[in-house]
């Protein structure tokens, strides 16, 4: 069984791993990539040698099977940490390359550079077997259930790596100048070795991953063959290899492209590398918000498409480059290419790694890490090595530098298009769609909601949860529903209530949210069930009708009222009789008000007699009677005209009657008819012995709607229906329903 470590120990372990990654990535810029490419060019290397040097870096991944042998005998962290120490020791001969170059032995100097890089790659490859188990262990915390911040931890590590690369890249750009000497590069390698060894101290303090040891009965080959039988894993690995090939081939020669096609100085090239690191940081900041919510597959596709977008301009750039003749324009163009390329391909690699962790069972993580990295290494090595040979081959045909690179990146673009088409068949693993993910990435509201969810993952007290959930309710997005549902199980009432209110603000509810609300409605009477009923009604959830109907009969009066209104909002006309029953029998004002409002929402004309009869003896409190009167006005279709007058009547009866008479003068053009109506009103509102006979006769004579006419006429004649608000409605009725 997996052994979970405590949150405190996990955070400390993660922090140390973050520091290690900062130092490791800081040093890595000095001992790899553009820095070594420029070092090799300064020593007189051809494009083929540059390609070889970049390809050697991918040799790393072919040595992982040797690392697997070691972790079967020794702790994973020890193999990882001491292997990392060995890779810096292997670089020591590189420090003497300038000495050979100064004596005119450039070939030997390049040989030392290639040899040191090869030793670095070999040691790194043996040690790298420990990377995925350590990352996987720190991402999961050692528990069986995946942590909600698993992808965020991986992306945080990537952000730290990119920030460290930016710092070292900036220092290198300042340090190198336009034409740095070989000794300057050797000094940079020395700085990389020292900072890298400092990082190894922290790496060796990482907790040993549990449940990641390979099973001795299974060989790497058998595990690989078994996994390749899985179409989902096989498809992912093949696509990942193609992407690695294109990325390795295209990105390895961006420094060469800048120098050969645009004649950029060494310090400028390092500035572009710095901007590439900035692109990776920007990618990380975006990914950390969305990767755990959207899933890795759509991000894998989107970032790969952005990588393609970074190559297309170089493929279609006119050979004359007149548009980029200006040095400023050229610098902006190269800055954009480097930034977008790193943004896209770094994102693709991060999303690919997260996808891998989701796809692969824990007990196969170590073995299949070898397959993962060999695929990455094979693609990158072939891409880098073949890229240099291909560019030299183009040169041999007499193509200009510009045309060579145009053709080079055009071929890579076609390859990436093919990979993107194949990605559509990748296993979804519960992720969002690509279109939905793009919508989120361009929506400030959704990104804010995801940021709040990430902060919720780190909350420490119920008050933090309440505050953050409340903020989520201010930025509603359907994609946050899954996390909000979890807070319905909180032991704190206010947290559960705030989660419900946030769900109520959602523009629409998903299936899981609907089911959670139905469960809430059934299980939590007297507490939060009434809010769940209200939300189900607001969103007109048809499948909730049986549960809401049952809730109308509950003893919880808040739930009764919310359930009746919910049924009305859904449009369940079958519930009219049930609602009428509770309107007539309940003594609870809240239930009566809710019932009257529900009948109003249902526009239940057949319920007018019931509504009127409820006003007998003036038993209901005034507010209940007012609600019933207004419900009747709405059903009669006179609410718009009646409500302002009724509001005045409630505040001051005489003023309301005066306004009603003034309105009647504008409507009733026949003087005798107005006089008859006016006399009927005076009789109706006498303080003693009010008489409704005259208005009753007037309504019946008007012949507006026989059924309604009879209801109101009888109500006016019934001495028990003495609520003055109903009289005011009856007086208004012939004015606004039909002009007399």
N, C-alpha and C positions, 0 to 999 in steps of 0.2 A: 504494500500500500504506500502511496506517496506520503512523505513527511512534510507537512506544511510548517513553515517557520513563522514566528510571530510577526505582526505588522511592524513593530519597532526594529527588530533585527533585519527584517526584509528591507526597510527603508535605509538602514545603515549600510547594508550590503550593496544596495542600489547606488547609494551616494559614492561609495568607494569605487564602484564600477564606473560611475560617471567621471570621477577624477582620473581614473586610469585611462578612460577613453579620450579625455581631453589631452593628457600628456602623450598618449600613443598617437593620436591624430596630429598633434602639433609636430611631433618628430617625423611622422610619416611623410609630410610635405617635403622635408629636407632629404629624404632618402628614396623618393619614388617620383613617378609621374613627370610633370613638366620640368621640375628641377633637374632630374637626371637626364631628361631629354635635352635640355639646354646644355648641361654638362657634357653630354656626348657630342653635341654639335660643336661646342667649343673645342673639343678634342679632335674634330675633323670627321665625325661619323657621317656615313651616307644614310639615305632614307631606309635602306635595307637593315642597316645596323640599328637605327632608331626603332624600326619595327621589331627586330630581334630583342632589343632591350625591353620593350613593352611586353613582348610575348613571354619573355623569361619570367616576368612578374606573375603571369598566370600559371607558371610551373608549380607554384604553391599548391594548387588544388589537386595535383596528381599525386602528392605525397601523403595525402590524408589517410590512405589505407595503412601506411606505416604507423601513423598516429593511433589508429584504431588498435593495432597490436599492442602499443604501449599502454593505452588506457585499460586494457584487459588485465594488466599487472599492477599499474600504478594509479593513484588518484587523478581524476580528470584535471583538476586545477593545477596539480604539480606538472603534468605533461604540458598543459597550456602555458603556464607561467615560465617554466624553465626553457621551453621551446622558444618563447618570445625573447628571453635573454640571449639565447644562442643566435638568433637572427641578427641582433645588433653586433655581436662579436664577429659574425661572418662578414660584416661590412668594413671591418678595420682595414683590410688591404686597399680599399678604395681611397683612403686618405693619402696613399703614396702615388696615386695616378698622376698628379701634377708634376711630381719629381721626374717621372719617366718622360712626360710630355716636354718638360723643359730641356731635356737632353735629346729631343728629336725623336723619341720612340713613341709616337702617337699610337701606333698599332698595339704596342704592349700596354700603354696606358688604357686604351679602350678594352684590352683584354682583362686588366684588373677590374675595370668598371663592370664588365659583363660577369666576371667571376664572382666579385663581391655581391652583385645583384642576384646571381644564381644561388649562392650560399644563403643569402637572406631569404630567397623564395623557398628554398628547400626546408630550412628551419621553420619558417612560417607555416609551410604546408603541413609538417608533422604536428605542429602545435595547434593549428587551426581546428583540429578535430574537437577541441574542447570548447570552441566558441559557441556553437549552437546549443549544446547542453547547458552551458553557463547562462547564456541569454534566455533560453527557454525556462530554466529554473528560476531565474530572477524575475522573469515576466509572469510566471504562474504563482510564485511564492511557495512552490512545492506542493500545493494542494491539488486535489483531484478536479475540482471545478475551476474552469478557466476564469481568471480575474477579469473584471470589466476594463481594467486599464492595461491589458497585455500589449495591445498594439501601441498604446500611448507610450509605454516604457521603451519599446523598440524605436519608436520615432524620436523620443527624447534623446536616446543614445545617438541617433543619427544627427540630431540638431547640434548636440555637443561636439560631435566629430567635425561637423561643418564649421562651427564657430572656431574651434581650435585651428582648423585648416585656414580659415580667414585670417586669424591672428598671425600665424607663421607665414602665410602668403604675403601679407602686408609687410612684415619685417623683411622678407626676402626681396620684395620689389624695391624697398628703400635701400637695402644693403647692396644689391647687385649693380644698379646703375645700368647704363646702356651697353657697356662692353665689359663684363666681369671677367676676371682671369680665372684659370683653372684652380688656383689656390683659394679663391673666394668660394668656389663650389665645394672644395674639399673641407673648408672650414664649416660650411653649412651642413655637410654630412656629419661632421664631428658633433655639431650641436644636436642634430637629430639622434645620434647614438646616445648621447648623455641623457637627454630628456626621455628617450624611449626606455632606457634602463631604469630611470626613476619611476616611470609608470608601472614597470614590472613588479616593483615592490608592493604596490597596491593590488595588482592582479593576484599575487600569491596569497593575499589575505581574503580572497573571495570564498564564501562557503562552498563546500563540496556539493555538487548537484546530486540529488537522490533520484533513483529510478531511471537513470539515463545510461547506466552501464549496458553494453551490448550483451545479448545472451550468447554464451560461449558455444552453444550447440548450433547457432546459426552463423554461417560465414557471411562475409560482406556480399559475396557473389550470390549466395542463395537468397539473402534478403532483398538484394537488388532485383533478381529475376522474379521473385514473388511480387514485388511492388510494381514492376513494369507490366505485370499482367493486369494491373488496375488501370483501365483506360484513362481515368481522371489524372492519376499521377504521371502516367506516360505522356499524355498530351501536355501537361504543365511543364515537364522537364524538357521536352523537345522545343516548345515555344520559348522557354527560358534560355535554352542554348542559342537559339537563333537571335534572340534579343541581345545576349551577351556578345555574340559574334559581331553584330552590327554596332553595338555600343563600343566594344573594344577597338574595332576597326576605325570607327568615326571619331571617337573622342581622343584616341591616342595621337592623332595627327592634327588636332586643332592647334597646338603650338607651332607645328611645322607649317600649317596653313597660314597662320598669322605672320610667320617670318618670311616664307617664300612668296606668298601671293600678295602680301601687303608690306613687306620689309619692315616689320616691327622690331624694336629693340628688345633685349632680354628683360629689362625691367617692365616694359609694357606687356610682354607675354605673361609675366608673373602677376601683373595687375588683372589680366583677363582670368588667370587661374583663381585670383582672389574673388572676382565677380562670380566665377563658377561656384565657389564655396558659398557665396551669398545666395545664389540660386538654390543650392542644396538646403541652406537654412530656411529660406522662404518656403520651400517644399515641405520641410519638416514641421514648420509652424502651422501650415495648413493641414498636413496629414494627421498631426497629433489630435486635431479637433474632430476629424471625421472617420479615421480608419476603424475605430472600434464600433462606430454606429452604422456606417455605410457598408462595411465589409471590405475585404482586400481585393476582390475580383474587379469591381468597377474602377478602383483606383489603379490597379495594375494596367488596365486598358487605357484609362485616361492619360496616365503619365507616359505610357509608351507612345501614345499619339502625340504628346507634347515633344517627346524626343524626336519623333519623325518631323515635327514642325520645325525643329532647330536645324535639321539637315537640308530641308527643301530650299531655303534661300540660297545656300551654297551651290545647290544643283542647278538653279535657274538663273543665277547671277550672270548678266551679260558678260561675254568674254572681254569686252573693251573696258569694263568697270568704270565707264565715264561717270556714272552716278555716284561712285565711291572715290572719285579722284581726290576729293578733299580729305586731308588727314583727319579732321574732326569727325567727318561722316564715317570714314573707315573705322575709326576707333569706336564710335557708337555702334556700328554694325557688328564688329567683333565682340564688343561687350554684350550685345543682345544675344548673339549666337552662343557664347560661353555660358551666359546666365541661363538661357532657356534649355540648353543641352543638359546642364547639370540638374536643373529643376526637373526636367522630364525623366532622365535616365536614373538619377538618384531616387526619385519617387518610384520608378518602376522596380528598382532593386529592393527598396523597402517594402513596397506592397507585395512583391514576389516572395520575400522572406516571411512576411506575415501570412500570406496565403499558404506557404509551405507548412508553417506551424499549425495551421488550421486543418490542413489536408492529411498530415502524417500522424499516426498514433504515437503516443509518448514513448513506448518501448522500442520504437524504430527510429526515433529522432536522431540518435548518434549515427547509426548505419546509413540512414538515408541522407544525413548531412553530407556524407562523403559523396553520394550520388549528386546531391544538389551542387556542391562546390566543384566537383569534377565537371559537371555540365557547364557551370559558370566559367571555370578555368579553361576548359576545352574551347568553348565559344570565344572567350576573350583572347586566348593565345593564338588560335587560328586567325581571328580577326586582325589582331595587331601584327602578327608575322606576315600574313598574306597581304595586309594593307601596304606595308613598306615595299614588298616585292611588286605589287600591282602598280604603285605610283612610279617606281623606277622603270617598270615595263612601259608605262605610258610615256615616260620621258624618252625612252629609247625609240619610240615611234615618232618622235619629233613634236609631240604635243606641247603646247605652252603650259606653264605652271597653272595658269587659270583654267585652261580647258581640262588639264589632268584632274584637278580637284573637282571641277564641275561633273565630270564623268564618274569620278570616284563616289561622290555623295549622291549622285543620281541612282547608282546601283544600290547603295545602302538604303535609299528611300524606298525603292521597289521592294527590297527585302523586308523592311519594316511594315509596309502595307500588307504583304502576305501574312506576316505574323499577327497583325491586328485582325485580319479576317479570320484567322484560325482561333483567336482568343474567344470568339463568340461561343464556342463549344466547351469552354472551360466549365468545370463544375461550379455551381453558384455558391454553395456553402452558406445559404441563408442571407446573402448580401443583397443590397439594393440594386436597382437597375442602373445602367450607365447614364441614361437620360435623367433619372431621378438624382443621381450623384452629382452630375454637372449642375443641375438646378440648385442643389444645396451649396455647392462650391461657389456659386455666383449669387447666393442669397445671404445678405448680412444678417437677416433675422434668423435663418437656420444656423448660421455659424455662431451667432450669439447664443442660441439655445444649446448648441453642442458644447460651447465653452462653459456654460452654466452646468451642464451635465458632467463635464470633466471636473469642475470644482465640487460638484456634489459627491463624486467618487472620493474626494479627499476631505469631506466634511468630518468634523470631530464632535459636534454637539447637536442635539435636536433643534436648537435655535438656528444653527447654521443651515440645517436642512429646510426649516420653515422659510427662512429668508430666501434661499436659493430657489426653492420650489415656487415661491411667490413670484420671483423674477421670471421664472420659466413661464408662468401663466401670463406674464406681460408680453412674452415673445413666443406665442403658441406655434408649434410646428408638429405635424403628425409623427415625425421621425423620433420625437422624444417620448412618445407614448409608452414604449416598452419599458423604459427606465422608470417612468412615473408610476406604472402599474406596481412595480416592486415596493414602492413606498406606501401602498395601500395595506401592507402587512406590518407597518411600523407599530411598535408598542405605544407610541405617543399619539394621542388623539389629534392634536393640532397638526402633526405631520400628515396624518391620513386625510384630514380635512383639506389641507392646503394642496395635497396631491389631487384630490377630487376637483377642487376649484380650478386647478391648472388644466385638468382634462376637460372641464366644462368649457374652457376658452378655446379648445381646439377647433379648427375649421371643419374637421371630420374625424370620425372614430374608425380605427381599424378593428378587425375581428377580435384580436386579443383584448383590446380595451373594452369592447362591447361585452365580452364574456366576463371580464373582471368586474364590470359594473353590475351585471346581472347577479353575480355572486355576492357582491357588496349589498345589493338590494335585499337579497334573501337572508343574509347572515347577520346584518348589523342594524336591526331595528333599534329605535330609541337613541341611536348615535349618528351614523352617517348614511343610513339607508335612504333617508329622504333626499339627500343631495344626489345620490346615485340615480334615484327615480327622476329627479329634475333634469339631470344630464341626458338620460335616455330619452326623455320627452323632447328636450331641446334638439336632439339629433334625429328624432323621429325613427327610432329603432323598432321596426315592426316585430322582430322576434322577442321583444321584451313584453309584448302585450299580455301573455298569460301570467307572467310574474307580477306585472303591474296591477292586473285585475285582482289577483290574490292580495296584493298589498293594500288595496282600497279597504279591505275588510280587517286590516291589522288594528291593534289597539293603540299603536303609536300614531297620534293625531297628526304629527308633522309628516309622517310617511303617507297617511291617508290622503291628506290634501295634495302633496306633491304627486302621488300616484294618479289621482283624478285629473290633475292638470296635464300630466305627462300623456295619459291616454287621449286626452282631447287634442294635444299638439300632434300626436301621431295620427289622429283622425279616426279613432276607433268608435264609430257610431253605435256599435253593439253595447257599449258601456253606458249609454245615456240613461237607461232605466236604473242601473246600479247607482249612478251618480245622483239621480233624482231621489232615490231612497235615502241616501245619506244627507241630502239637502233638507229633507223633510223631518228626519228622525234625530239627527245629531244635535246636541246642545252645545257643541264646541264651536265658537265663532270662527276659528281658523278653518275648520273643516267646511263650514257653511260658505264662507267666502270662496274657498277653493272650488267647491262644487258649483257655485254660481258662475265663477270665471270659466270653469271647464265647459259648462253648458253654453256659455257665450262663445267660446272658441269653436265649439262644434256647431254653432249657429242653429241650435235646437229649437225651432219654432214650436214644435209640439210640446216643449217644456215650459212655455209661457204660463199656462195655468198653474203648474207646480210652483214656478217662481213667484207668481202673484200670491198664491195661497200661503206661501211661507211668511208673508208679511202680516198675516192675521194677528190681531191682538197687540201688534207692535212688540212682540216678544223679543225679536233679535235686537242686539245692541245697534246703535245708530249706524256704525260703520258697516255692519253686516247688511242692514237694510239698504244703505246707499249702494253697496256692491250689487245687491240683487236688482235694484232699480237700474243701475247702469248696464248690467248684463241684459236686462229686458230692452233697454234703449238700443243697445248694439244689435240684438237680434231683430228688432223692428227696423233697423237701418237708419236711425235718426241720431246716432251718437255724435257725429260731427257738429251738427247744429245744436243739439241738446246739451252737450257737456258744458260749454261755457256758461249757458244760462243756469244750468243746475248748480254749478260751482258758486255763482252769485247768489242763488236761492239758499244754498246751505249756509253761506256766510251771513246773509241778511235776507230773510224771507220777503219782506216788503220790497226791497230793491230788486230781488229776483223776479217777483211778480210784475213789477213795473217794467223791467227789461223785456219780459215775455210779452206784455201788452204792446210795447213799442214795436217789437218784432212782428207781432200779429197785424199791426196797422199797415206794415209794409207788404204783408203777404195777402191779407184779405181785402180785396178791392171793393167788394160789395158792402155798402154801409150797413144795411139791415143785418146781414150775416155777421158782420163784426160786432154790432151791438148785441146780437144774441149771444155770441161767444163771450163777449166782455161780461155780460150779466151772469153767464154760467160760471165764469171764473170767480167773480165776486161771491157767488153763492157757495162755491166749492171751498173757498178758503175763509169762510166765516169762523171766528174764534169760538163761537157757540153754535151748536146744531148745524154743522156744515151740511150742505145739500148737494149731492152729486147727480140728482135726477136731470137737471137741465143739460149738463155736459154729456151725460149718458145718452140722452135723446139726440143731441147734436151729432155725436159720433155715429150712432146708428143711422141717422138720416144721411150722413155723408157717404155711407156705403163704400168705404175704402177697401176693406178686406173683411168679409163677413165673419170669418173665424176669429180674427184678432179684435174686430169691433165688439163682438159679443163678450170676449174675455175682459176687455177694458170696461165695457158698459156694466157688466155684472159686478166687477170689482168696485166701481164707483157707487153702486147701489148697496153693496155689502157693508153694513155698519162696522163690522169687525176689521175690515181692511182700511184702517184709518191712518196708515203712514202717509204723511203729507208729501213725501218725495214721490210716491206712486201717483198721487193726485196731480203733481206737477208734470209727471211724465204723460199722464192721460190728457192733460190740457195741451201739451206740446204736440202730441201725436197727430191730430188732424191738421196742424200747421205744416209739418215737415214731411209727412208721408204722402199727403195729397193736399194741394192747396184748395181751400173751399171759398 
